[in-house]
């Protein structure tokens, strides 16, 4: 995996919450946020189709499995992403972007569990300890200090925000593990797999807009007439960010693994907090700094080789000239 792909994914992930918050007006969305995932799916479908077309012009042609037993698995993932994307927008209505980014790290815990249950990948005891440590760091960052003016609640955000954050973490882990399973189940072209996934994604997101029309009694007209209502440059940047992040996720799931994707996302935590200070006047707390330190330490522990945690002596390399050759006569005397 190229390091700049992971770095780009980190930047996109950290800017996702910031751009979504900037697209709000007085804590609310002027646009229908259900249209953003729809446009993102269409964007990803177009990009993947172009790359697949270019790949088909080369020899040998890419492998593309078309039997229904394989294709039928993609609608399930599309529904998971549909729910996850909408939960993300709802979460940001209750919590600030730093809380949103840090709570997203809970997906490390849920991902580790799903890794063990569904992909049968065994994590070491140290990795499990690091995952728990990361969860502790996330919780620590959200605890309020007793000296604060308002101490009615233990945590710094409404309970609805935390519930949505936990749901988002579970959906993200489920989507990530399921995506890795789909991408690595055969040697199909990545772009062919993406075309299937994003086709169903666009269809299900469009169906969600139709359902919203029926629920509202078509008061605002059919969905295609209000697609661009309330859109601004920032909103289109949210669409582009969401679409680009999705394309990078599929690449990571195909050629890396889900834990790499999760930790690339987690690295965005510190960057998000720094940007929030300058853009929104966010005031970091001591608890937040402690939580970030714990999370960053767990990152290092997860990827560091085991030899770094044990004081092993350096390997002694013998000098060939200093070797003493023992003859058979000496052996017999001894």
ZIMO-V209473 format. One record per run of one state. SS is the DSSP state (H for helix, E for strand, - for the rest). FROM is the first residue (numbers start at 0). LEN is the number of residues. Records with the same first field share a line. If there is no record, write none. Layout:
SS->FROM-LEN ; FROM-LEN
This chain:
-->0-2 ; 22-1 ; 25-2 ; 29-4 ; 56-11 ; 71-2 ; 91-5 ; 118-6 ; 143-11 ; 155-3 ; 184-5 ; 215-7 ; 225-7 ; 255-2 ; 266-1 ; 280-5 ; 303-2 ; 309-10 ; 322-5 ; 333-1
H->2-20 ; 33-23 ; 67-4 ; 73-18 ; 96-22 ; 124-18 ; 158-26 ; 189-26 ; 222-3 ; 232-23 ; 257-9 ; 267-13 ; 285-18 ; 305-4 ; 319-3 ; 327-6
E->23-2 ; 27-2 ; 142-1 ; 154-1
